[in-house]
Amino acid sequence: MKYFLTVSFEATQTFVFSLPRYKLVCKLKASWLRACGAEVGKNVIIYPGVWIMTGKNLVIRNNVDISRGVMISTFGGVHIGERTLVGYGTRILSSNHKIPNGEQRIFNSGTDSKPIFIANDCWIGAGCTILPGVTIGEGVVVAAGSVVTKDVKSFTIVAGVPAKIIRRR
């Protein structure tokens, strides 16, 4: 029964997030997320093809734009501040598999979950990955394709794998 409910939830979620980004439809997507336990502000634009799982522990503030192909895992908690742009294909991962000791099986090792905090007025470029436990300060620009593994100070531009400060804004 649990498997059936999980797959049904995923199918419904896939349908809802496949819809176009008309304002009325984005309100429907926000309502779906609220029903799943998220806190969603006003004027949130969610493109088709976004994957947010499960919605619980998610906060999206006002005027956020989440582009096509974005994937957000909310198990550890995700906070996205106001006026933030999340670029195409970005992954915001608040949980990850544990690496077991020695020769223990990876499959049964469980997960580690840590919150991600993205402050106001940020621009997360296309194809970025933000890993568990990261805080991104106000006004940060994360260059396309970057992997953010550590906290980023406000009003800086970071790029690379792993992301490093390029300059201050």
SVG drawing of the C-alpha trace seen along z (x, -y; Angstrom):
<svg xmlns="http://www.w3.org/2000/svg" viewBox="-6 -45 44 50">
<polyline fill="none" stroke="black" stroke-width="0.4" points="0.0,0.0 2.8,-2.4 4.4,-1.8 1.1,-2.5 0.6,-5.8 4.2,-6.9 3.9,-6.2 0.4,-7.9 1.9,-11.0 4.8,-11.1 2.4,-10.7 0.2,-13.6 3.2,-15.7 4.6,-15.0 1.3,-16.1 0.9,-19.3 4.5,-20.4 4.2,-19.6 1.7,-22.4 2.7,-25.7 3.8,-28.7 0.6,-30.8 0.0,-32.9 -3.2,-31.0 -1.4,-27.6 1.5,-28.8 -1.0,-29.5 -2.2,-25.9 1.4,-24.7 1.8,-26.8 -1.4,-25.4 -0.2,-21.9 3.1,-22.6 1.2,-24.1 -0.9,-20.9 2.4,-19.0 3.5,-21.1 5.4,-23.9 5.2,-27.6 5.0,-29.5 4.8,-33.3 3.2,-35.4 4.2,-35.7 6.2,-32.5 6.8,-31.4 7.3,-27.6 8.2,-26.5 7.1,-23.1 9.4,-20.2 10.3,-21.2 10.6,-18.4 10.1,-19.2 10.1,-16.3 8.2,-16.3 7.3,-19.9 7.6,-19.4 10.3,-21.6 10.2,-24.0 9.9,-27.8 9.7,-29.8 9.4,-33.6 7.7,-36.2 8.7,-36.8 10.9,-33.6 11.4,-32.2 12.1,-28.5 13.1,-27.5 12.5,-24.4 14.3,-21.2 15.0,-22.3 15.1,-19.6 14.7,-20.3 14.8,-17.7 13.3,-19.1 14.0,-16.4 16.6,-18.4 14.8,-21.7 15.1,-24.3 14.6,-28.1 14.6,-30.3 14.5,-34.0 12.6,-36.8 13.4,-37.8 15.6,-34.8 16.1,-33.3 16.9,-29.6 18.3,-28.7 17.5,-25.8 18.4,-22.3 19.7,-23.4 19.7,-20.8 19.1,-21.9 19.7,-18.8 19.1,-19.0 19.8,-15.2 22.3,-12.7 23.1,-9.1 25.6,-8.2 28.8,-6.5 29.1,-3.4 32.2,-2.3 34.4,0.4 32.6,2.9 29.1,2.3 26.4,2.0 25.6,-1.4 22.0,-0.6 21.0,-0.3 23.3,-3.0 20.6,-5.6 20.8,-9.4 22.1,-12.5 19.9,-15.6 20.9,-19.2 19.1,-22.5 19.9,-24.7 19.3,-28.5 19.3,-30.8 18.9,-34.5 17.1,-37.3 18.0,-38.6 20.2,-35.7 20.8,-34.4 21.5,-30.7 22.7,-30.1 21.8,-27.2 22.9,-23.7 24.2,-24.4 24.2,-21.9 23.7,-23.1 24.6,-20.5 23.2,-19.8 24.0,-22.3 24.9,-25.2 23.9,-28.8 24.0,-31.3 24.0,-34.9 22.1,-37.9 22.7,-39.1 24.9,-36.1 25.4,-35.1 26.3,-31.4 27.7,-31.0 26.2,-28.4 27.5,-24.8 28.9,-25.5 28.8,-23.0 28.2,-24.8 29.7,-22.7 30.3,-25.5 28.6,-28.6 28.8,-31.7 29.1,-35.2 26.7,-37.9 27.2,-40.0 29.8,-37.7 30.0,-35.9 31.1,-32.3 31.9,-29.8 33.5,-26.4 33.6,-22.9 33.7,-23.3 32.4,-26.9 35.0,-29.5 34.7,-33.3 35.4,-35.1 34.8,-38.6 32.6,-40.8 29.6,-42.4"/>
</svg>
